[in-house]
Amino acid sequence: MMQQHPNYQIINVDSLTYAGNLENLKSIENNPNYTFSKTDITDAQAVDTLFRQGVDVVVNFAAESHVDRSILEPEVFVKTNVLGTQVLLDAAKKYGVTKFVQVSTDEVYGTLGETGLFTEETPLTPNSPYSASKAGGDLLVRAYHETFGLPINITRCSNNYGPYQFPEKLIPLIISRALSDQALPIYGDGLNIRDWLYVEDHCSAIDLVIHQGRIGEVYNIGGNNERTNLHIVKTILQELNKPEALMTYVKDRLGHDRRYGIDPTKITQELGWKPKHHFETGIKETIQWYLNNKEWWSRIQSGEYQDYSTKQYGDRLGDSL
Ligand SMILES: NC(=O)c1ccc[n+]([C@@H]2O[C@H](COP(=O)([O-])OP(=O)(O)OC[C@H]3O[C@@H](n4cnc5c(N)ncnc54)[C@H](O)[C@@H]3O)[C@@H](O)[C@H]2O)c1
């Protein structure tokens, strides 16, 4: 956003859970048009204070996002993804915004059989506590539009990959473990299918939705790149020149969705969105990025990344900035 719209004033609101890492934003931290606020979106008072400054557009990325964690600890998912969304909606309603964009996921549609794709009309049938909490947030966003006329859009994107992804997610997890010759866990038969999209293509779609999305509409985002988990893992092993013997089949994830596949016709035709990155080159560049930035993910694995925000923002952290 800062590259595409250098004149926009951007407030980055993040409570810095384990998944938040201010090191990723070093390159913009001194930009006069950028402010960081350590704020929990479930804290209505702090959110109200932020909105009082005057906010035109809200893009709600903040979430608990890891399915495995949601199976172990659903409560925090409901808190952030449902209650946090409602707190933001209330503030947006109170102070008025030109657009509220809810960044959601294709996982709210549940699972597909061997054929067919998710369209915006596919019924919401989430299967994990994560996707159920995202669906709950989506329904509140829809309701604030229907009930209060809040100008909203909802985006539902497929699986992202690219640089700076927290190493609990499949691709960085496999790369970092393979480089240390650790066993690579493969759920079930490894044939679950995800539809992969390069992260910057997701961002360009959100940019279009902010500026051109028809009020009240949902837009699916995906690049027609369905791959089995096994294919992803084998591609990484090949690129890293590591043996397939590292693959270790483990008991399947509970409620594991079999297949996701996005039909992006609506955003393509209405808003002219097109992904720039091809999966075959994007995945190779991504693997190379993790190879070149070993220090970045090692600092996450050791927990050191959490010291950065304290050093950078010192005593100002803990309260809203
Ligand atoms: N990663 C994907 O493949 C993908 C695909 C589709 C949609 N999405 C959606 O995109 C958004 C971002 O996903 P991600 O993969 O970057 O997630 P992530 O878990 O890596 O990052 C989430 C961020 O939200 C912050 N956060 C969590 N709870 C908060 C709270 N209560 N208040 C303020 N900040 C809080 C965290 O500190 C972190 O910086 C999520 O809404 C997710 O559902 C992600």
The ligand as an ORCA input file, in Angstrom:
! r2SCAN-3c Opt
* xyz 0 1
  N      -2.157    -16.685      5.149
  C      -3.087    -17.110      4.318
  O      -2.865    -18.058      3.548
  C      -4.438    -16.426      4.268
  C      -5.331    -16.761      3.240
  C      -6.577    -16.121      3.192
  C      -6.910    -15.194      4.150
  N      -6.025    -14.906      5.150
  C      -6.428    -13.896      6.141
  O      -5.494    -12.843      6.054
  C      -5.291    -12.239      7.344
  C      -3.818    -12.237      7.689
  O      -3.337    -13.587      7.659
  P      -1.827    -13.950      8.037
  O      -1.532    -15.269      7.430
  O      -0.958    -12.787      7.786
  O      -1.991    -14.166      9.617
  P      -0.886    -14.176     10.763
  O      -1.438    -15.066     11.835
  O       0.462    -14.472     10.214
  O      -0.880    -12.661     11.284
  C      -1.984    -12.151     11.970
  C      -1.629    -10.780     12.547
  O      -2.763    -10.322     13.307
  C      -2.294     -9.835     14.555
  N      -3.359    -10.037     15.556
  C      -3.851    -11.222     16.030
  N      -4.806    -10.996     16.963
  C      -4.938     -9.642     17.083
  C      -5.755     -8.797     17.870
  N      -6.650     -9.311     18.742
  N      -5.633     -7.454     17.718
  C      -4.731     -6.922     16.851
  N      -3.906     -7.683     16.084
  C      -4.012     -9.033     16.200
  C      -1.048    -10.665     14.860
  O      -0.189    -10.031     15.800
  C      -0.419    -10.796     13.466
  O       0.412     -9.684     13.172
  C      -6.132    -13.062      8.307
  O      -7.348    -12.370      8.522
  C      -6.396    -14.377      7.579
  O      -7.612    -14.961      7.975
  C      -4.793    -15.485      5.227
*
